[in-house]
Each structure stands twice: as structure tokens, then as C-alpha cells.
Amino acid sequence: MSELLLALSVAAAAHKGQIRKGSGEPYINHLIEVSHLLSEHVDAIDVEVLQAAVLHDILEDTSVSREELLLQFGSKVLAYVEALTDDKTLPLSQRRDQQLSHITGESKAVKLIKLADLCSNVSSIPPSWSETKTADYLDWTHQVASMCFDANEDLANKFMSRYDASLLAAQARFGNAQSGGEI
Ligand SMILES: Nc1nc2c(ncn2[C@@H]2O[C@H](COP(=O)(O)OP(=O)(O)O)[C@@H](OP(=O)(O)OP(=O)(O)O)[C@H]2O)c(=O)[nH]1
């Protein structure tokens, strides 16, 4: 318990001032949701996996270093977080290619966190996104999530129900393929 609270406290300080694109909520809410999804759907989950879930964006989006993570949380948590960290200097299409080529070979723990992250993201589509951007994002999250489905059936079902709901919401908003739209 205290280990998880330490991760939440470090993440809250590091992501201070950052907001979610979809809802405008504080970014920490997303990290809480991802760890909550894991604790709800995965039996006997290791605390290191929950800590890494809370810290999964910290190297990508804040100034916290690998050395600090190693010192405070150890090599296992650092390895999980590194596996979930994209190289933000690359263009989006290359980052996506890298994710697709790596995810199949990742550990069960990394796939669980990725699946929970995508569960959160798929039901938080920013209202400012265009039809094309929304359709592309839904397709992309489905591709990556599918590669993680073997990690946990319950979480896979959760992703699919949220994906279906978001697809319906997008179709209602933009119109579906029969009416000439892209979704
Ligand atoms: N769906 C969603 N995404 C949000 C939200 N707030 C932040 N994000 C982040 O934004 C990225 C998706 O937006 P992009 O495709 O980069 O598009 P944008 O910069 O034009 O907004 C994802 O990161 P990523 O590193 O590209 O992908 P991922 O591996 O985290 O999924 C996701 O983590 C939100 O409220 N909803």
C-alpha cells in the first residue's frame, strides 16, 4: 500500500499542471484510472506493476530521470516504465510502428499496463479531434490493444466494450460509412 502511495505522490508532483486532452482533468486522474483498472481486473497483481502503471508516462512527459526512478522504485519498475516509454523525438507514424513491433514480445506485466492505458484512452477521445483523426486513433488503439489481449481476458473484454461505445459515439457524431463518413 505505501509503495503505491509513494508512486502516486511522485507522479502527482511530476505531472503537476498537466491536463488530459479529452476532459481537461488533471493528468494524475488518468494514472489513477489505469492503476484502478488493473487492480479491479487482474487477480493478485504485483505492487511493482501498479507502481509502473502510475509512473508509465513519467519518463515521456516529465523531467524525472531514469536514475531517479531506479533509486526510488528499483530496477523492475524502471524496466516496465522504460518498455512503455516512446521516443517522442520520432514522428507519430514511426512511434506507432515501434510500438507495434515491440508489444508482442513484451512481458505480461507490460501488456497489462498497455491494455489498461488504452482502456482509459479509448473512452477519452478529445472532442476537438476531426473525424479522420478519431477514426485513425480508434483503429490504432484497437490494433495495439489486440496484441495485449492474451495478458488478461477480463481487461480485454473491458477494452472491447469501451471501444464499441466510443465507435458508436463517433458514428453518432460524424455519421457512419453509409452516409459517406470515414467511421
Ligand atoms: N485518447 C486520449 N489521449 C490522450 C489524452 N490526453 C493525453 N493523451 C495522449 O495523447 C496521445 C494521443 O494524441 P496524439 O495522437 O499524439 O494526437 P495529438 O498530439 O494531435 O493530440 C496519446 O499518447 P501516445 O503516446 O501517442 O499514445 P499512447 O501510447 O499513450 O496511447 C495519449 O496518451 C486524452 O484525454 N485522451
PDBQT file of the ligand as one rigid body, heavy atoms in Angstrom, charges set to zero:
ROOT
HETATM    1  N1  LIG A 201      -7.175   9.378 -26.028  1.00  0.00    +0.000 N 
HETATM    2  C1  LIG A 201      -6.598  10.337 -25.269  1.00  0.00    +0.000 A 
HETATM    3  N2  LIG A 201      -5.248  10.518 -25.339  1.00  0.00    +0.000 NA
HETATM    4  C2  LIG A 201      -4.700  11.478 -24.556  1.00  0.00    +0.000 A 
HETATM    5  C3  LIG A 201      -5.489  12.285 -23.692  1.00  0.00    +0.000 A 
HETATM    6  N3  LIG A 201      -4.658  13.149 -23.044  1.00  0.00    +0.000 NA
HETATM    7  C4  LIG A 201      -3.410  12.866 -23.456  1.00  0.00    +0.000 A 
HETATM    8  N4  LIG A 201      -3.425  11.873 -24.370  1.00  0.00    +0.000 N 
HETATM    9  C5  LIG A 201      -2.241  11.322 -25.062  1.00  0.00    +0.000 C 
HETATM   10  O1  LIG A 201      -2.296  11.869 -26.384  1.00  0.00    +0.000 OA
HETATM   11  C6  LIG A 201      -1.766  10.936 -27.328  1.00  0.00    +0.000 C 
HETATM   12  C7  LIG A 201      -2.738  10.822 -28.467  1.00  0.00    +0.000 C 
HETATM   13  O2  LIG A 201      -2.769  12.011 -29.137  1.00  0.00    +0.000 OA
HETATM   14  P1  LIG A 201      -1.912  12.152 -30.475  1.00  0.00    +0.000 P 
HETATM   15  O3  LIG A 201      -2.259  11.012 -31.391  1.00  0.00    +0.000 OA
HETATM   16  O4  LIG A 201      -0.480  12.322 -30.102  1.00  0.00    +0.000 OA
HETATM   17  O5  LIG A 201      -2.506  13.427 -31.141  1.00  0.00    +0.000 OA
HETATM   18  P2  LIG A 201      -2.374  14.976 -30.837  1.00  0.00    +0.000 P 
HETATM   19  O6  LIG A 201      -0.980  15.231 -30.350  1.00  0.00    +0.000 OA
HETATM   20  O7  LIG A 201      -2.694  15.568 -32.163  1.00  0.00    +0.000 OA
HETATM   21  O8  LIG A 201      -3.421  15.291 -29.812  1.00  0.00    +0.000 OA
HETATM   22  C8  LIG A 201      -1.589   9.619 -26.602  1.00  0.00    +0.000 C 
HETATM   23  O9  LIG A 201      -0.217   9.440 -26.373  1.00  0.00    +0.000 OA
HETATM   24  P3  LIG A 201       0.672   8.478 -27.236  1.00  0.00    +0.000 P 
HETATM   25  O10 LIG A 201       1.982   8.378 -26.519  1.00  0.00    +0.000 OA
HETATM   26  O11 LIG A 201       0.713   8.946 -28.660  1.00  0.00    +0.000 OA
HETATM   27  O12 LIG A 201      -0.073   7.107 -27.267  1.00  0.00    +0.000 OA
HETATM   28  P4  LIG A 201      -0.361   6.064 -26.128  1.00  0.00    +0.000 P 
HETATM   29  O13 LIG A 201       0.689   5.042 -26.330  1.00  0.00    +0.000 OA
HETATM   30  O14 LIG A 201      -0.267   6.775 -24.806  1.00  0.00    +0.000 OA
HETATM   31  O15 LIG A 201      -1.744   5.595 -26.425  1.00  0.00    +0.000 OA
HETATM   32  C9  LIG A 201      -2.263   9.808 -25.245  1.00  0.00    +0.000 C 
HETATM   33  O16 LIG A 201      -1.563   9.160 -24.197  1.00  0.00    +0.000 OA
HETATM   34  C10 LIG A 201      -6.913  12.076 -23.657  1.00  0.00    +0.000 A 
HETATM   35  O17 LIG A 201      -7.666  12.701 -22.924  1.00  0.00    +0.000 OA
HETATM   36  N5  LIG A 201      -7.398  11.097 -24.465  1.00  0.00    +0.000 N 
ENDROOT
TORSDOF 0
